[in-house]
């Protein structure tokens, strides 16, 4: 009976010893363990039940510098090139980030745009908010603070 246990448990015991040795060598070499949240998905939504919830406040109207614009209710067929052309009439466009679904690469219908200066941002916000673009009425305003 003793040989039965020793035969079936041998691989598990060897695995445990190997794992312990691997861990000890890692600790002696100075490698840190991964943080506890390393396995969690970053896209997990936190609601009232789990985790802390942050109140998202709109950016104040007197934001210093050049604010990032939120452009929402976009057509799913809109491209970054289309947004460069649309917003280029109001000033230099520094960058456009069209938000896409990570699984299929299709647009989610909104983007974040950085204009060249504050005056161009204000001009684009006033002119484009509510304007129809590719069959949909745009929502353009100053983006809220990034709370990721």
ZAZAGU-997720 format. One record per atom (N, C-alpha, C): residue number from 1; residue in one letter; z, y, x. Coordinates in nm, 2 decimals, always signed. Example, Ala and Ser with C-alpha at 12.3 -4.5 7.8 and 13.67 -1.06 7.14 Angstrom:
% ZAZAGU-997720
> nr_rest_up_north_east
> 1_a_+0.78_-0.57_+1.32 $
> 1_a_+0.78_-0.45_+1.23 $
> 1_a_+0.78_-0.33_+1.32 $
> 2_s_+0.71_-0.22_+1.28 $
> 2_s_+0.71_-0.11_+1.37 $
> 2_s_+0.79_+0.00_+1.29 $
//
This chain:
% ZAZAGU-997720
> nr_rest_up_north_east
> 1_x_+0.00_-0.12_+0.08 $
> 1_x_+0.00_+0.00_+0.00 $
> 1_x_+0.00_+0.13_+0.09 $
> 2_x_+0.07_+0.12_+0.20 $
> 2_x_+0.07_+0.23_+0.29 $
> 2_x_-0.07_+0.27_+0.34 $
> 3_x_-0.15_+0.16_+0.37 $
> 3_x_-0.28_+0.19_+0.42 $
> 3_x_-0.37_+0.25_+0.32 $
> 4_x_-0.35_+0.23_+0.19 $
> 4_x_-0.43_+0.29_+0.08 $
> 4_x_-0.41_+0.44_+0.08 $
> 5_x_-0.28_+0.48_+0.09 $
> 5_x_-0.26_+0.63_+0.09 $
> 5_x_-0.31_+0.69_+0.22 $
> 6_x_-0.29_+0.63_+0.33 $
> 6_x_-0.34_+0.69_+0.46 $
> 6_x_-0.49_+0.70_+0.46 $
> 7_x_-0.56_+0.60_+0.40 $
> 7_x_-0.71_+0.61_+0.41 $
> 7_x_-0.76_+0.72_+0.32 $
> 8_x_-0.71_+0.74_+0.20 $
> 8_x_-0.76_+0.84_+0.11 $
> 8_x_-0.71_+0.98_+0.14 $
> 9_x_-0.59_+0.99_+0.20 $
> 9_x_-0.53_+1.12_+0.23 $
> 9_x_-0.58_+1.17_+0.36 $
> 10_x_-0.63_+1.09_+0.45 $
> 10_x_-0.67_+1.13_+0.58 $
> 10_x_-0.77_+1.25_+0.58 $
> 11_x_-0.87_+1.25_+0.50 $
> 11_x_-0.96_+1.37_+0.51 $
> 11_x_-0.89_+1.50_+0.46 $
> 12_x_-0.80_+1.49_+0.36 $
> 12_x_-0.73_+1.60_+0.31 $
> 12_x_-0.63_+1.66_+0.42 $
> 13_x_-0.57_+1.56_+0.48 $
> 13_x_-0.47_+1.61_+0.59 $
> 13_x_-0.55_+1.67_+0.70 $
> 14_x_-0.66_+1.61_+0.74 $
> 14_x_-0.74_+1.67_+0.85 $
> 14_x_-0.79_+1.81_+0.81 $
> 15_x_-0.83_+1.83_+0.69 $
> 15_x_-0.88_+1.96_+0.64 $
> 15_x_-0.77_+2.06_+0.64 $
> 16_x_-0.65_+2.02_+0.60 $
> 16_x_-0.53_+2.11_+0.60 $
> 16_x_-0.50_+2.15_+0.74 $
> 17_x_-0.50_+2.06_+0.83 $
> 17_x_-0.47_+2.09_+0.97 $
> 17_x_-0.57_+2.18_+1.03 $
> 18_x_-0.70_+2.15_+1.01 $
> 18_x_-0.80_+2.23_+1.06 $
> 18_x_-0.79_+2.38_+1.00 $
> 19_x_-0.77_+2.39_+0.87 $
> 19_x_-0.75_+2.52_+0.81 $
> 19_x_-0.64_+2.60_+0.87 $
> 20_x_-0.53_+2.53_+0.89 $
> 20_x_-0.41_+2.60_+0.95 $
> 20_x_-0.44_+2.64_+1.09 $
> 21_x_-0.51_+2.56_+1.16 $
> 21_x_-0.54_+2.60_+1.30 $
> 21_x_-0.64_+2.71_+1.30 $
> 22_x_-0.74_+2.71_+1.21 $
> 22_x_-0.83_+2.82_+1.20 $
> 22_x_-0.76_+2.95_+1.17 $
> 23_x_-0.67_+2.95_+1.08 $
> 23_x_-0.59_+3.07_+1.04 $
> 23_x_-0.51_+3.12_+1.16 $
> 24_x_-0.44_+3.03_+1.23 $
> 24_x_-0.36_+3.06_+1.34 $
> 24_x_-0.44_+3.13_+1.45 $
> 25_x_-0.56_+3.07_+1.48 $
> 25_x_-0.65_+3.13_+1.58 $
> 25_x_-0.69_+3.27_+1.54 $
> 26_x_-0.72_+3.29_+1.41 $
> 26_x_-0.76_+3.42_+1.36 $
> 26_x_-0.65_+3.52_+1.37 $
> 27_x_-0.53_+3.48_+1.34 $
> 27_x_-0.42_+3.57_+1.35 $
> 27_x_-0.39_+3.61_+1.50 $
> 28_x_-0.40_+3.51_+1.59 $
> 28_x_-0.38_+3.54_+1.73 $
> 28_x_-0.49_+3.63_+1.79 $
> 29_x_-0.61_+3.61_+1.73 $
> 29_x_-0.72_+3.69_+1.78 $
> 29_x_-0.72_+3.84_+1.73 $
> 30_x_-0.63_+3.86_+1.63 $
> 30_x_-0.61_+3.99_+1.57 $
> 30_x_-0.70_+4.03_+1.46 $
> 31_x_-0.76_+3.92_+1.40 $
> 31_x_-0.84_+3.95_+1.28 $
> 31_x_-0.75_+3.97_+1.16 $
> 32_x_-0.78_+4.07_+1.08 $
> 32_x_-0.70_+4.09_+0.96 $
> 32_x_-0.75_+4.01_+0.84 $
> 33_x_-0.66_+3.98_+0.75 $
> 33_x_-0.71_+3.91_+0.63 $
> 33_x_-0.78_+4.00_+0.54 $
> 34_x_-0.87_+3.95_+0.46 $
> 34_x_-0.94_+4.04_+0.37 $
> 34_x_-0.84_+4.09_+0.26 $
> 35_x_-0.86_+4.22_+0.21 $
> 35_x_-0.77_+4.27_+0.11 $
> 35_x_-0.78_+4.18_-0.01 $
> 36_x_-0.67_+4.19_-0.09 $
> 36_x_-0.66_+4.11_-0.21 $
> 36_x_-0.77_+4.13_-0.31 $
> 37_x_-0.83_+4.25_-0.31 $
> 37_x_-0.93_+4.29_-0.41 $
> 37_x_-1.07_+4.26_-0.36 $
> 38_x_-1.08_+4.19_-0.25 $
> 38_x_-1.21_+4.16_-0.19 $
> 38_x_-1.30_+4.08_-0.28 $
> 39_x_-1.24_+3.99_-0.36 $
> 39_x_-1.32_+3.90_-0.44 $
> 39_x_-1.36_+3.96_-0.57 $
> 40_x_-1.30_+4.07_-0.61 $
> 40_x_-1.32_+4.13_-0.74 $
> 40_x_-1.45_+4.21_-0.74 $
> 41_x_-1.51_+4.21_-0.85 $
> 41_x_-1.64_+4.29_-0.87 $
> 41_x_-1.61_+4.44_-0.88 $
> 42_x_-1.69_+4.52_-0.81 $
> 42_x_-1.66_+4.66_-0.82 $
> 42_x_-1.71_+4.72_-0.95 $
> 43_x_-1.79_+4.65_-1.02 $
> 43_x_-1.84_+4.71_-1.15 $
> 43_x_-1.75_+4.67_-1.27 $
> 44_x_-1.63_+4.61_-1.24 $
> 44_x_-1.54_+4.58_-1.35 $
> 44_x_-1.49_+4.70_-1.42 $
> 45_x_-1.50_+4.70_-1.55 $
> 45_x_-1.45_+4.82_-1.62 $
> 45_x_-1.30_+4.80_-1.65 $
> 46_x_-1.23_+4.91_-1.64 $
> 46_x_-1.09_+4.91_-1.66 $
> 46_x_-1.06_+4.98_-1.79 $
> 47_x_-1.00_+4.91_-1.88 $
> 47_x_-0.97_+4.97_-2.01 $
> 47_x_-0.82_+5.00_-2.02 $
> 48_x_-0.77_+5.01_-2.14 $
> 48_x_-0.63_+5.04_-2.17 $
> 48_x_-0.55_+4.92_-2.14 $
> 49_x_-0.60_+4.80_-2.15 $
> 49_x_-0.52_+4.68_-2.13 $
> 49_x_-0.50_+4.66_-1.98 $
> 50_x_-0.60_+4.66_-1.90 $
> 50_x_-0.58_+4.62_-1.76 $
> 50_x_-0.61_+4.73_-1.66 $
> 51_x_-0.52_+4.74_-1.56 $
> 51_x_-0.54_+4.84_-1.45 $
> 51_x_-0.51_+4.98_-1.50 $
> 52_x_-0.53_+5.07_-1.41 $
> 52_x_-0.51_+5.21_-1.43 $
> 52_x_-0.63_+5.27_-1.49 $
> 53_x_-0.61_+5.37_-1.58 $
> 53_x_-0.73_+5.44_-1.64 $
> 53_x_-0.72_+5.58_-1.59 $
> 54_x_-0.83_+5.63_-1.54 $
> 54_x_-0.83_+5.77_-1.50 $
> 54_x_-0.90_+5.85_-1.61 $
> 55_x_-0.84_+5.97_-1.63 $
> 55_x_-0.90_+6.06_-1.73 $
> 55_x_-1.01_+6.13_-1.65 $
> 56_x_-1.13_+6.12_-1.71 $
> 56_x_-1.25_+6.19_-1.65 $
> 56_x_-1.26_+6.33_-1.71 $
> 57_x_-1.25_+6.43_-1.63 $
> 57_x_-1.26_+6.56_-1.68 $
> 57_x_-1.39_+6.62_-1.64 $
> 58_x_-1.45_+6.71_-1.72 $
> 58_x_-1.57_+6.77_-1.69 $
> 58_x_-1.55_+6.87_-1.57 $
> 59_x_-1.65_+6.88_-1.49 $
> 59_x_-1.64_+6.97_-1.37 $
> 59_x_-1.63_+7.11_-1.43 $
> 60_x_-1.54_+7.19_-1.37 $
> 60_x_-1.52_+7.33_-1.42 $
> 60_x_-1.65_+7.41_-1.40 $
> 61_x_-1.67_+7.51_-1.48 $
> 61_x_-1.80_+7.58_-1.47 $
> 61_x_-1.81_+7.67_-1.35 $
> 62_x_-1.70_+7.69_-1.28 $
> 62_x_-1.71_+7.77_-1.15 $
> 62_x_-1.70_+7.67_-1.03 $
> 63_x_-1.78_+7.56_-1.04 $
> 63_x_-1.78_+7.47_-0.92 $
> 63_x_-1.84_+7.54_-0.80 $
> 64_x_-1.77_+7.53_-0.69 $
> 64_x_-1.82_+7.59_-0.57 $
> 64_x_-1.94_+7.51_-0.51 $
> 65_x_-2.03_+7.57_-0.45 $
> 65_x_-2.14_+7.50_-0.38 $
> 65_x_-2.25_+7.46_-0.48 $
> 66_x_-2.31_+7.36_-0.45 $
> 66_x_-2.43_+7.32_-0.54 $
> 66_x_-2.39_+7.19_-0.61 $
> 67_x_-2.37_+7.20_-0.74 $
> 67_x_-2.33_+7.08_-0.82 $
> 67_x_-2.44_+6.98_-0.84 $
> 68_x_-2.41_+6.86_-0.86 $
> 68_x_-2.50_+6.75_-0.89 $
> 68_x_-2.53_+6.76_-1.04 $
> 69_x_-2.65_+6.74_-1.08 $
> 69_x_-2.69_+6.74_-1.22 $
> 69_x_-2.69_+6.60_-1.28 $
> 70_x_-2.65_+6.58_-1.40 $
> 70_x_-2.66_+6.46_-1.47 $
> 70_x_-2.78_+6.48_-1.57 $
> 71_x_-2.88_+6.39_-1.56 $
> 71_x_-3.00_+6.40_-1.65 $
> 71_x_-2.99_+6.27_-1.73 $
> 72_x_-2.97_+6.28_-1.86 $
> 72_x_-2.95_+6.16_-1.94 $
> 72_x_-3.05_+6.15_-2.05 $
> 73_x_-3.05_+6.04_-2.12 $
> 73_x_-3.14_+6.01_-2.23 $
> 73_x_-3.29_+6.01_-2.18 $
> 74_x_-3.30_+5.96_-2.06 $
> 74_x_-3.44_+5.95_-2.01 $
> 74_x_-3.51_+5.83_-2.07 $
> 75_x_-3.64_+5.84_-2.07 $
> 75_x_-3.72_+5.72_-2.10 $
> 75_x_-3.70_+5.61_-2.00 $
> 76_x_-3.70_+5.49_-2.04 $
> 76_x_-3.68_+5.38_-1.94 $
> 76_x_-3.80_+5.36_-1.85 $
> 77_x_-3.91_+5.43_-1.88 $
> 77_x_-4.03_+5.43_-1.80 $
> 77_x_-4.03_+5.54_-1.70 $
> 78_x_-3.94_+5.63_-1.71 $
> 78_x_-3.94_+5.75_-1.61 $
> 78_x_-3.91_+5.70_-1.47 $
> 79_x_-3.97_+5.77_-1.38 $
> 79_x_-3.95_+5.73_-1.24 $
> 79_x_-3.89_+5.85_-1.16 $
> 80_x_-3.85_+5.83_-1.04 $
> 80_x_-3.80_+5.94_-0.96 $
> 80_x_-3.90_+6.04_-0.93 $
> 81_x_-4.03_+6.00_-0.92 $
> 81_x_-4.14_+6.09_-0.90 $
> 81_x_-4.15_+6.19_-1.02 $
> 82_x_-4.14_+6.13_-1.14 $
> 82_x_-4.15_+6.21_-1.26 $
> 82_x_-4.04_+6.32_-1.26 $
> 83_x_-3.92_+6.28_-1.22 $
> 83_x_-3.81_+6.37_-1.22 $
> 83_x_-3.83_+6.48_-1.11 $
> 84_x_-3.88_+6.44_-0.99 $
> 84_x_-3.91_+6.54_-0.89 $
> 84_x_-4.01_+6.65_-0.95 $
> 85_x_-4.11_+6.60_-1.02 $
> 85_x_-4.21_+6.69_-1.07 $
> 85_x_-4.15_+6.78_-1.18 $
> 86_x_-4.07_+6.72_-1.27 $
> 86_x_-4.01_+6.80_-1.38 $
> 86_x_-3.91_+6.90_-1.33 $
> 87_x_-3.83_+6.87_-1.24 $
> 87_x_-3.73_+6.96_-1.19 $
> 87_x_-3.78_+7.05_-1.08 $
> 88_x_-3.89_+7.02_-1.02 $
> 88_x_-3.95_+7.10_-0.91 $
> 88_x_-3.99_+7.23_-0.95 $
> 89_x_-4.02_+7.25_-1.09 $
> 89_x_-4.06_+7.38_-1.14 $
> 89_x_-3.94_+7.48_-1.13 $
> 90_x_-3.82_+7.44_-1.12 $
> 90_x_-3.70_+7.53_-1.12 $
> 90_x_-3.65_+7.56_-0.98 $
> 91_x_-3.70_+7.49_-0.88 $
> 91_x_-3.65_+7.51_-0.74 $
> 91_x_-3.67_+7.38_-0.66 $
> 92_x_-3.62_+7.38_-0.54 $
> 92_x_-3.63_+7.27_-0.45 $
> 92_x_-3.54_+7.16_-0.50 $
> 93_x_-3.59_+7.04_-0.51 $
> 93_x_-3.51_+6.92_-0.54 $
> 93_x_-3.47_+6.85_-0.41 $
> 94_x_-3.34_+6.84_-0.39 $
> 94_x_-3.29_+6.77_-0.26 $
> 94_x_-3.30_+6.62_-0.28 $
> 95_x_-3.25_+6.57_-0.39 $
> 95_x_-3.25_+6.42_-0.41 $
> 95_x_-3.24_+6.39_-0.55 $
> 96_x_-3.30_+6.27_-0.58 $
> 96_x_-3.29_+6.21_-0.72 $
> 96_x_-3.24_+6.07_-0.71 $
> 97_x_-3.14_+6.04_-0.78 $
> 97_x_-3.09_+5.90_-0.79 $
> 97_x_-3.11_+5.85_-0.93 $
> 98_x_-3.21_+5.77_-0.95 $
> 98_x_-3.24_+5.71_-1.08 $
> 98_x_-3.15_+5.58_-1.09 $
> 99_x_-3.06_+5.57_-1.18 $
> 99_x_-2.97_+5.46_-1.19 $
> 99_x_-3.04_+5.34_-1.26 $
> 100_x_-3.04_+5.23_-1.19 $
> 100_x_-3.11_+5.11_-1.23 $
> 100_x_-3.02_+4.99_-1.26 $
> 101_x_-3.06_+4.90_-1.34 $
> 101_x_-2.98_+4.78_-1.36 $
> 101_x_-2.99_+4.69_-1.24 $
> 102_x_-2.88_+4.64_-1.19 $
> 102_x_-2.88_+4.57_-1.06 $
> 102_x_-2.95_+4.43_-1.08 $
> 103_x_-2.96_+4.38_-1.20 $
> 103_x_-3.01_+4.25_-1.22 $
> 103_x_-3.16_+4.25_-1.23 $
> 104_x_-3.22_+4.34_-1.31 $
> 104_x_-3.36_+4.34_-1.33 $
> 104_x_-3.43_+4.46_-1.27 $
> 105_x_-3.36_+4.56_-1.21 $
> 105_x_-3.42_+4.67_-1.15 $
> 105_x_-3.48_+4.77_-1.24 $
> 106_x_-3.46_+4.76_-1.37 $
> 106_x_-3.51_+4.86_-1.47 $
> 106_x_-3.42_+4.98_-1.48 $
> 107_x_-3.47_+5.09_-1.52 $
> 107_x_-3.39_+5.21_-1.53 $
> 107_x_-3.29_+5.19_-1.65 $
> 108_x_-3.17_+5.26_-1.63 $
> 108_x_-3.07_+5.26_-1.73 $
> 108_x_-3.08_+5.38_-1.82 $
> 109_x_-3.17_+5.47_-1.79 $
> 109_x_-3.20_+5.59_-1.87 $
> 109_x_-3.12_+5.71_-1.83 $
> 110_x_-3.07_+5.71_-1.71 $
> 110_x_-3.01_+5.84_-1.66 $
> 110_x_-3.02_+5.85_-1.51 $
> 111_x_-3.00_+5.97_-1.46 $
> 111_x_-3.02_+5.99_-1.32 $
> 111_x_-2.93_+6.11_-1.28 $
> 112_x_-2.91_+6.12_-1.14 $
> 112_x_-2.83_+6.23_-1.09 $
> 112_x_-2.92_+6.30_-0.99 $
> 113_x_-2.93_+6.43_-1.00 $
> 113_x_-3.02_+6.51_-0.93 $
> 113_x_-2.95_+6.62_-0.85 $
> 114_x_-2.98_+6.64_-0.72 $
> 114_x_-2.92_+6.74_-0.64 $
> 114_x_-3.03_+6.85_-0.62 $
> 115_x_-3.01_+6.97_-0.66 $
> 115_x_-3.11_+7.07_-0.64 $
> 115_x_-3.08_+7.15_-0.51 $
> 116_x_-3.18_+7.23_-0.47 $
> 116_x_-3.16_+7.30_-0.34 $
> 116_x_-3.06_+7.41_-0.34 $
> 117_x_-3.03_+7.48_-0.45 $
> 117_x_-2.93_+7.58_-0.46 $
> 117_x_-2.87_+7.59_-0.60 $
> 118_x_-2.76_+7.66_-0.61 $
> 118_x_-2.69_+7.67_-0.73 $
> 118_x_-2.77_+7.74_-0.84 $
> 119_x_-2.85_+7.84_-0.81 $
> 119_x_-2.93_+7.91_-0.90 $
> 119_x_-3.03_+7.82_-0.97 $
> 120_x_-3.09_+7.73_-0.89 $
> 120_x_-3.19_+7.64_-0.94 $
> 120_x_-3.13_+7.54_-1.03 $
> 121_x_-3.00_+7.49_-1.00 $
> 121_x_-2.93_+7.40_-1.08 $
> 121_x_-2.90_+7.46_-1.22 $
> 122_x_-2.86_+7.59_-1.22 $
> 122_x_-2.83_+7.66_-1.34 $
> 122_x_-2.95_+7.68_-1.43 $
> 123_x_-3.06_+7.72_-1.36 $
> 123_x_-3.18_+7.74_-1.43 $
> 123_x_-3.24_+7.61_-1.49 $
> 124_x_-3.23_+7.50_-1.42 $
> 124_x_-3.28_+7.37_-1.47 $
> 124_x_-3.19_+7.32_-1.59 $
> 125_x_-3.06_+7.34_-1.58 $
> 125_x_-2.97_+7.30_-1.68 $
> 125_x_-3.00_+7.37_-1.81 $
> 126_x_-3.02_+7.50_-1.80 $
> 126_x_-3.04_+7.58_-1.93 $
> 126_x_-3.18_+7.55_-1.99 $
> 127_x_-3.28_+7.53_-1.90 $
> 127_x_-3.41_+7.52_-1.95 $
> 127_x_-3.44_+7.38_-2.00 $
> 128_x_-3.38_+7.27_-1.94 $
> 128_x_-3.42_+7.14_-1.98 $
> 128_x_-3.33_+7.07_-2.08 $
> 129_x_-3.21_+7.12_-2.10 $
> 129_x_-3.12_+7.06_-2.19 $
> 129_x_-3.17_+7.07_-2.33 $
> 130_x_-3.20_+6.95_-2.39 $
> 130_x_-3.26_+6.95_-2.53 $
> 130_x_-3.41_+6.94_-2.53 $
> 131_x_-3.47_+6.96_-2.41 $
> 131_x_-3.62_+6.96_-2.41 $
> 131_x_-3.67_+6.82_-2.42 $
> 132_x_-3.78_+6.80_-2.48 $
> 132_x_-3.84_+6.66_-2.49 $
> 132_x_-3.92_+6.63_-2.37 $
> 133_x_-3.90_+6.51_-2.32 $
> 133_x_-3.96_+6.46_-2.20 $
> 133_x_-3.99_+6.31_-2.22 $
> 134_x_-4.12_+6.28_-2.21 $
> 134_x_-4.17_+6.14_-2.24 $
> 134_x_-4.11_+6.08_-2.37 $
> 135_x_-4.11_+6.17_-2.47 $
> 135_x_-4.08_+6.12_-2.60 $
> 135_x_-3.93_+6.12_-2.63 $
> 136_x_-3.84_+6.17_-2.54 $
> 136_x_-3.70_+6.17_-2.57 $
> 136_x_-3.64_+6.31_-2.53 $
> 137_x_-3.54_+6.35_-2.61 $
> 137_x_-3.47_+6.48_-2.58 $
> 137_x_-3.37_+6.46_-2.46 $
> 138_x_-3.39_+6.54_-2.36 $
> 138_x_-3.31_+6.53_-2.24 $
> 138_x_-3.17_+6.58_-2.26 $
> 139_x_-3.07_+6.53_-2.19 $
> 139_x_-2.94_+6.58_-2.18 $
> 139_x_-2.92_+6.62_-2.03 $
> 140_x_-2.91_+6.75_-2.00 $
> 140_x_-2.89_+6.79_-1.87 $
> 140_x_-2.77_+6.88_-1.86 $
> 141_x_-2.68_+6.84_-1.77 $
> 141_x_-2.56_+6.92_-1.74 $
> 141_x_-2.50_+6.89_-1.61 $
> 142_x_-2.39_+6.96_-1.57 $
> 142_x_-2.33_+6.93_-1.44 $
> 142_x_-2.26_+6.80_-1.45 $
> 143_x_-2.28_+6.72_-1.34 $
> 143_x_-2.22_+6.58_-1.34 $
> 143_x_-2.07_+6.59_-1.33 $
> 144_x_-2.00_+6.50_-1.39 $
> 144_x_-1.86_+6.49_-1.38 $
> 144_x_-1.82_+6.44_-1.24 $
> 145_x_-1.70_+6.46_-1.20 $
> 145_x_-1.65_+6.41_-1.07 $
> 145_x_-1.67_+6.26_-1.06 $
> 146_x_-1.70_+6.21_-0.94 $
> 146_x_-1.72_+6.07_-0.92 $
> 146_x_-1.58_+6.00_-0.91 $
> 147_x_-1.56_+5.92_-1.01 $
> 147_x_-1.43_+5.84_-1.01 $
> 147_x_-1.47_+5.69_-1.01 $
> 148_x_-1.50_+5.63_-0.90 $
> 148_x_-1.55_+5.50_-0.89 $
> 148_x_-1.44_+5.40_-0.85 $
//
